[in-house]
Amino acid sequence: MTDFKRIAIEQFEMNIQVLKNKPNDAVARSYMLGVMMAKHLTDEHVEMAKRYVIE
């Protein structure tokens, strides 16, 4: 099984470094916005996201 928490932490740290150097980087900003919004997603949304990203 994929370790989503580990992947999320690694991506979070990577995007923080990008934003420190380039605060207007669209991809990093989009990722961070997704992280902030993720806590509001339902299980149905999470399963849908996994289906599109992983499968």
VMD Tcl script that builds the backbone (N, CA, C; Angstrom):
set m [mol new atoms 165]
animate dup $m
set s [atomselect $m all]
$s set {name element resname resid chain x y z} {
  {N N MET 1 A 0.843 -1.192 0.000}
  {CA C MET 1 A 0.000 0.000 0.000}
  {C C MET 1 A 0.884 1.250 0.000}
  {N N THR 2 A 0.433 2.238 -0.714}
  {CA C THR 2 A 1.184 3.482 -0.827}
  {C C THR 2 A 1.135 4.261 0.481}
  {N N ASP 3 A 2.264 4.798 0.878}
  {CA C ASP 3 A 2.337 5.587 2.107}
  {C C ASP 3 A 2.046 7.056 1.764}
  {N N PHE 4 A 0.759 7.398 1.739}
  {CA C PHE 4 A 0.340 8.727 1.308}
  {C C PHE 4 A 0.867 9.828 2.217}
  {N N LYS 5 A 0.904 9.557 3.514}
  {CA C LYS 5 A 1.366 10.584 4.444}
  {C C LYS 5 A 2.832 10.931 4.187}
  {N N ARG 6 A 3.668 9.911 3.964}
  {CA C ARG 6 A 5.088 10.142 3.683}
  {C C ARG 6 A 5.245 10.930 2.384}
  {N N ILE 7 A 4.506 10.546 1.354}
  {CA C ILE 7 A 4.587 11.232 0.069}
  {C C ILE 7 A 4.148 12.690 0.222}
  {N N ALA 8 A 3.050 12.902 0.954}
  {CA C ALA 8 A 2.544 14.259 1.149}
  {C C ALA 8 A 3.567 15.126 1.874}
  {N N ILE 9 A 4.209 14.572 2.899}
  {CA C ILE 9 A 5.217 15.335 3.648}
  {C C ILE 9 A 6.401 15.679 2.755}
  {N N GLU 10 A 6.863 14.708 1.958}
  {CA C GLU 10 A 7.991 14.972 1.060}
  {C C GLU 10 A 7.645 16.056 0.046}
  {N N GLN 11 A 6.449 15.962 -0.537}
  {CA C GLN 11 A 6.025 16.954 -1.526}
  {C C GLN 11 A 5.834 18.322 -0.885}
  {N N PHE 12 A 5.298 18.336 0.342}
  {CA C PHE 12 A 5.113 19.588 1.065}
  {C C PHE 12 A 6.452 20.278 1.264}
  {N N GLU 13 A 7.438 19.526 1.753}
  {CA C GLU 13 A 8.772 20.095 1.998}
  {C C GLU 13 A 9.396 20.597 0.703}
  {N N MET 14 A 9.248 19.836 -0.372}
  {CA C MET 14 A 9.813 20.225 -1.656}
  {C C MET 14 A 9.173 21.526 -2.150}
  {N N ASN 15 A 7.856 21.624 -2.021}
  {CA C ASN 15 A 7.163 22.818 -2.487}
  {C C ASN 15 A 7.451 24.030 -1.614}
  {N N ILE 16 A 7.686 23.828 -0.332}
  {CA C ILE 16 A 8.089 24.937 0.549}
  {C C ILE 16 A 9.403 25.530 0.041}
  {N N GLN 17 A 10.347 24.668 -0.314}
  {CA C GLN 17 A 11.641 25.154 -0.815}
  {C C GLN 17 A 11.465 25.923 -2.124}
  {N N VAL 18 A 10.610 25.425 -3.009}
  {CA C VAL 18 A 10.356 26.121 -4.273}
  {C C VAL 18 A 9.774 27.503 -3.998}
  {N N LEU 19 A 8.802 27.568 -3.078}
  {CA C LEU 19 A 8.145 28.846 -2.787}
  {C C LEU 19 A 9.077 29.832 -2.098}
  {N N LYS 20 A 10.050 29.328 -1.343}
  {CA C LYS 20 A 11.024 30.230 -0.729}
  {C C LYS 20 A 11.844 30.937 -1.804}
  {N N ASN 21 A 12.171 30.213 -2.870}
  {CA C ASN 21 A 12.984 30.772 -3.949}
  {C C ASN 21 A 12.155 31.507 -4.996}
  {N N LYS 22 A 10.951 30.981 -5.266}
  {CA C LYS 22 A 10.076 31.581 -6.286}
  {C C LYS 22 A 8.655 31.641 -5.723}
  {N N PRO 23 A 8.329 32.688 -4.977}
  {CA C PRO 23 A 7.029 32.772 -4.298}
  {C C PRO 23 A 5.818 32.724 -5.227}
  {N N ASN 24 A 6.000 33.011 -6.502}
  {CA C ASN 24 A 4.863 33.020 -7.428}
  {C C ASN 24 A 4.789 31.776 -8.309}
  {N N ASP 25 A 5.550 30.733 -7.974}
  {CA C ASP 25 A 5.526 29.503 -8.753}
  {C C ASP 25 A 4.123 28.896 -8.714}
  {N N ALA 26 A 3.485 28.808 -9.873}
  {CA C ALA 26 A 2.081 28.384 -9.944}
  {C C ALA 26 A 1.873 26.947 -9.478}
  {N N VAL 27 A 2.771 26.052 -9.834}
  {CA C VAL 27 A 2.610 24.646 -9.460}
  {C C VAL 27 A 2.737 24.481 -7.948}
  {N N ALA 28 A 3.746 25.077 -7.363}
  {CA C ALA 28 A 3.950 24.967 -5.917}
  {C C ALA 28 A 2.799 25.626 -5.158}
  {N N ARG 29 A 2.333 26.759 -5.650}
  {CA C ARG 29 A 1.205 27.438 -4.992}
  {C C ARG 29 A -0.054 26.582 -5.072}
  {N N SER 30 A -0.261 25.961 -6.220}
  {CA C SER 30 A -1.432 25.094 -6.389}
  {C C SER 30 A -1.366 23.904 -5.442}
  {N N TYR 31 A -0.178 23.313 -5.314}
  {CA C TYR 31 A -0.018 22.177 -4.401}
  {C C TYR 31 A -0.321 22.598 -2.971}
  {N N MET 32 A 0.228 23.723 -2.559}
  {CA C MET 32 A 0.025 24.169 -1.183}
  {C C MET 32 A -1.444 24.504 -0.929}
  {N N LEU 33 A -2.118 25.070 -1.913}
  {CA C LEU 33 A -3.548 25.340 -1.779}
  {C C LEU 33 A -4.303 24.019 -1.611}
  {N N GLY 34 A -3.911 23.014 -2.393}
  {CA C GLY 34 A -4.532 21.697 -2.268}
  {C C GLY 34 A -4.320 21.102 -0.881}
  {N N VAL 35 A -3.130 21.270 -0.328}
  {CA C VAL 35 A -2.838 20.776 1.020}
  {C C VAL 35 A -3.737 21.461 2.028}
  {N N MET 36 A -3.885 22.777 1.899}
  {CA C MET 36 A -4.715 23.518 2.850}
  {C C MET 36 A -6.180 23.107 2.745}
  {N N MET 37 A -6.636 22.820 1.547}
  {CA C MET 37 A -8.033 22.466 1.340}
  {C C MET 37 A -8.323 21.005 1.684}
  {N N ALA 38 A -7.292 20.170 1.673}
  {CA C ALA 38 A -7.478 18.726 1.824}
  {C C ALA 38 A -8.206 18.345 3.104}
  {N N LYS 39 A -8.000 19.101 4.166}
  {CA C LYS 39 A -8.635 18.739 5.427}
  {C C LYS 39 A -10.150 18.897 5.376}
  {N N HIS 40 A -10.652 19.566 4.353}
  {CA C HIS 40 A -12.093 19.775 4.214}
  {C C HIS 40 A -12.747 18.769 3.270}
  {N N LEU 41 A -11.956 17.883 2.685}
  {CA C LEU 41 A -12.506 16.924 1.736}
  {C C LEU 41 A -13.176 15.757 2.462}
  {N N THR 42 A -14.216 15.244 1.846}
  {CA C THR 42 A -14.879 14.052 2.387}
  {C C THR 42 A -14.116 12.816 1.920}
  {N N ASP 43 A -14.414 11.685 2.512}
  {CA C ASP 43 A -13.779 10.434 2.089}
  {C C ASP 43 A -14.065 10.155 0.617}
  {N N GLU 44 A -15.249 10.532 0.158}
  {CA C GLU 44 A -15.610 10.332 -1.247}
  {C C GLU 44 A -14.675 11.125 -2.154}
  {N N HIS 45 A -14.380 12.365 -1.776}
  {CA C HIS 45 A -13.455 13.186 -2.564}
  {C C HIS 45 A -12.055 12.575 -2.580}
  {N N VAL 46 A -11.617 12.094 -1.426}
  {CA C VAL 46 A -10.287 11.499 -1.327}
  {C C VAL 46 A -10.182 10.269 -2.221}
  {N N GLU 47 A -11.192 9.415 -2.195}
  {CA C GLU 47 A -11.183 8.212 -3.035}
  {C C GLU 47 A -11.172 8.589 -4.512}
  {N N MET 48 A -11.921 9.616 -4.880}
  {CA C MET 48 A -11.954 10.070 -6.271}
  {C C MET 48 A -10.575 10.585 -6.681}
  {N N ALA 49 A -9.940 11.352 -5.826}
  {CA C ALA 49 A -8.609 11.882 -6.119}
  {C C ALA 49 A -7.610 10.748 -6.296}
  {N N LYS 50 A -7.665 9.762 -5.403}
  {CA C LYS 50 A -6.752 8.621 -5.511}
  {C C LYS 50 A -6.951 7.906 -6.837}
  {N N ARG 51 A -8.201 7.771 -7.244}
  {CA C ARG 51 A -8.506 7.068 -8.488}
  {C C ARG 51 A -7.881 7.801 -9.678}
  {N N TYR 52 A -7.948 9.127 -9.685}
  {CA C TYR 52 A -7.396 9.877 -10.812}
  {C C TYR 52 A -5.876 9.962 -10.766}
  {N N VAL 53 A -5.311 10.020 -9.582}
  {CA C VAL 53 A -3.863 10.216 -9.464}
  {C C VAL 53 A -3.099 8.902 -9.524}
  {N N ILE 54 A -3.647 7.868 -8.908}
  {CA C ILE 54 A -2.892 6.634 -8.749}
  {C C ILE 54 A -3.240 5.576 -9.787}
  {N N GLU 55 A -4.492 5.432 -10.094}
  {CA C GLU 55 A -4.903 4.347 -10.999}
  {C C GLU 55 A -4.767 4.721 -12.451}
}
mol reanalyze $m
mol bondsrecalc $m
mol representation Tube
mol addrep $m
